[in-house]
Amino acid sequence: MLSYAAPLGWILVALALALPALADEVQDAAKLLKAGQHKQALELVNKVLKAKPKDAQARFLKGLILTEQGNAKEAIEIFTQLTKDYPELPEPYNNLAVIYASQGQYDRARAALEQSIRTHPSYATAYENLGDVYAKLASQAYDKALQIDSSNTTAKNKLSLVRELVGRPSATVVAAAPAPKEPAKEAPKVEAPKVEKPKPAPEKPAAPAADPSAEILKTVNAWAEAWSKKNADAYLAHYARDFKTPGGEDRAAWEKTRRARITAPKSISVTLETPKVTMNGADRATVTFRQNYKSDVLKSNSRKVLVMVKSDGNWKIVEEKSG
Amino acid sequence: MRGGVFGVLLLAASWAFAATPEDRLSTVFQSIEANRFDEAMQRVDALIQEHPNFRLAHLVRGDLLLARARPLETFGNVAKTVPAEKVDGLRNEALARLRALRSRPGEDQLPRYVLQLHAEQKHVLVVDSRRARLYVFANAQGRPQLIADYYVTIGKNGTEKTREGDQKTPLGVYHVTANLPRKKLTDFYGAGAFPINYPNEWDRRQGRGGFGIWLHGVPRDVYARPPRASDGCIVLSNPDLESVGRHVQVGLTPVIIADEVEWADAAAIESERKTLAASFEQWRADWQSRDTERYLSHYSTRFAAPGQDLAAWSAHKRKVNGAKQWIKVGTSRVAMFRYPRERDFVVVTFDQDYRSSGLSNVMRKRQYWVKEGAAWKIIYEGAG
């Protein structure tokens, strides 16, 4: 009966702010965190903070460590304080929102993300996260409308935590002007982010002729390459006609969103780590890997599962799952 | 009434009346239609704050939120895993509410059923089952005047109730028989209940069964129910039931239930009323004249009274009338309602003041008149 247009336009403008040089120790702590050594990372970052209690990078990293450790309460305190000290930085708001969302506090998550976007109207991660939060809020509203509880049946939305404090908190932060409308033009020119070439396909094992794994991996790599080249047509061609869209939305709507996300960034690099193919019968396979996504606006590393089906001699994606 | 001006009308409606939740919901839709989504969100948020059990408002809010994440495919864009019937009830409620607001009868449109109200009947209730709407008309010097209308829920299986348990709402002309306050009822009936006299004489004669058709409210946890959800009762939201209740006179207030209300202008209705009133008056005069054959000519060959067919009735009347030296028949407090669905079928209720050389009595009477050829004939007569 009624159709509403999506009120949000997707405006992706690259954040071309200089990446600040991290203090060595903070860098080391970040590496420890990445390696999963939370305790050591926390010790190191606490040491830095003892000497420089106001250091934004160190505090941000501590917030991340605490989040990973599941210490939401203290992580919230740290990120909240960062939003107060550096209201022009979008990342602390974003990460606050991620924590709130993980606690099911979607209204607070929404407020934080909207704040994040207000400070940086071009902040893509916040938009993506906000989209997920709106979808979650919508689902809660529908539950109230229908008197059902779908929280157990719908997949929990995983919001993206931002891992790096990109904007540089400077000494002149108090006098900082509101975010310029087109930061890309006004910000100091910095070298374009390096685009990592997609890694060559993993070496093909000398598979018996009957094993289609090699063929499947080739297809998955071609998919990642099409994505990296921002070739939306080639990318979408890898999806089967009966592809199960992640949100259950219709194919056209999904394609539209994917097309927008693929073409918006200036550059994209998608590489696969440790791909593994499991055959489920002759014409069906599950491919798992870590997906390394980098664009000029966003970095993410996530686990991905593709369910592939062979039809008319080609392997196509019928299902795509993250996390 | 239609087309481009409806927006103005809606706006006028939202200002003119105290804004009901339904009026406020319609302003949310206005905002949406004008692409003012933030305003729509503010309006629906405020509405939900005041009426947290208004499920339809939550559904609209869900859509407004989801639209910020991705394009909507449908109204009530819930997950595909939700059974369709769950959300269809709310979709239908939205449609019914909007449609009714956009097609309110005009000033010159009156329900064709109300031919004559008697002076003590202050109001008449008319239900349009297709529109899921109850219209309240005030008796303005004998002419019905629309004063309010409300969204209603009717039987799961629609109308034309014929038997017990068929979950249908009867069609016909009824009246309220009791006023049951909230404290005498379970929460299911909400703010109160007004039973009506289904099955009436005509229903019984047609062999229709079942009982317990009420106008009633809703449980605490809902604001309204889908358009077709009751076991045959007419269900209103609690504030609406309370508003309607202020106009109800037990034993007097007619409740006319139609599939689709027929609207007519006052002149057409008056001309119908006159024809029937003339036949009614002739019947009275012929009875008084003691010309029994002329008197009996007003009765249809299909006539039946409780326990009597036309032959028995005629024999009895010939005997009684023949024995009298004089008869005087007075009628007063006459009400006439055309029946929905049936063709040219009118129920006339009146006080009959019968005096004769033998017996005299005063009673409330009900007759059903049917048009046979060009003439109106009585097909049923009994105590009213």
Interface residues (C-beta under 8 A of the other chain):
Chain A: M1 L2 S3 Y4 A5 A6 P7 L8 L130 G131 D132 Y134 A135 L137 A138 S139 Q140 A141 Y142 K144 A145 L146 Q147 I148 S150 T153 T154 G247 G248 E249 D250 A253 K256 T257
Chain B: F29 I32 N35 F37 D38 R55 L56 H58 L59 R61 G62 D63 L64 L65 L66 A67 R68 A69 R70 P71 L72 E73 T74 F75 G76 N77 V78 A79 K80 T81 V82 K86 V87 L90 R91 A94 L95 D221
